[in-house]
Amino acid sequence: TCYPNPAYDQVHIQYQLKHLDPYAAFWLTDLMGRRITEVPLDPALQHQTIDVSALPSGMYFYQIRTTDGGSAMGKLVIRH
């Protein structure tokens, strides 16, 4: 889950990962498919806050990817 949407200064990521997965990340891409940011996710936390205040207002795509091939995707709107 990624909220609030639209986001203003921060985005909260709520996730549930397998503890055996050595790496998971939150990717944010622009409409052209360019990766804007990649934030590693700790499987033990299940929640992380990401600062998006420096990003321009607009539509983005997010993806949570794991090394075992799992993923979740969605759209995120940022407004300032």
C-alpha positions in Angstrom: 0.0 0.0 0.0 1.2 3.5 -0.9 -0.5 6.5 0.8 -1.6 9.3 0.8 -2.4 9.5 -2.8 -2.1 12.3 -3.9 1.0 12.9 -1.8 2.4 16.2 -0.7 5.7 15.9 1.2 5.8 12.2 2.3 4.6 8.8 1.1 4.0 6.0 3.5 4.7 2.5 2.2 3.1 -0.5 4.0 4.3 -3.9 2.9 4.7 -7.5 4.0 7.8 -9.3 2.8 9.3 -12.7 3.4 12.1 -12.6 5.9 14.1 -14.9 3.6 14.2 -12.5 0.8 17.6 -10.8 0.9 16.5 -7.6 -0.9 13.4 -5.6 -1.6 13.1 -2.0 -2.9 10.5 0.7 -3.6 11.1 2.2 -7.1 9.5 5.4 -8.3 9.6 6.2 -12.0 8.3 9.1 -14.0 5.9 8.9 -17.0 8.9 8.3 -19.4 9.9 5.3 -17.4 13.0 6.9 -15.9 13.8 5.7 -12.4 13.6 8.7 -10.0 14.4 6.9 -6.8 15.1 3.5 -5.3 14.7 2.9 -1.6 15.7 -0.4 0.0 12.9 -1.9 2.2 13.6 -3.7 5.4 11.5 -6.9 5.6 11.3 -6.7 9.4 9.7 -3.2 9.4 6.7 -3.6 7.1 6.3 0.2 7.0 8.5 3.0 5.7 8.1 6.7 5.1 9.7 8.3 2.0 10.3 12.0 1.5 8.9 13.2 -1.9 9.1 17.0 -1.1 11.9 17.6 -3.6 10.1 15.9 -6.5 8.1 18.0 -9.0 4.3 17.8 -8.9 3.0 15.2 -11.3 2.1 11.6 -11.9 4.6 8.8 -11.1 4.5 5.0 -11.1 5.7 3.0 -8.1 6.9 -0.5 -7.9 7.9 -2.7 -5.0 10.3 -5.4 -6.2 11.9 -8.3 -4.5 14.8 -10.5 -5.5 12.5 -13.6 -5.6 10.5 -12.0 -8.4 7.6 -10.6 -6.4 6.3 -7.1 -7.3 3.5 -4.7 -6.7 2.7 -1.6 -8.8 0.6 1.5 -8.8 0.3 5.1 -9.7 1.2 8.0 -7.4 0.3 11.6 -7.8 2.5 14.2 -6.1 1.1 17.7 -5.5 2.8 20.7 -3.8 
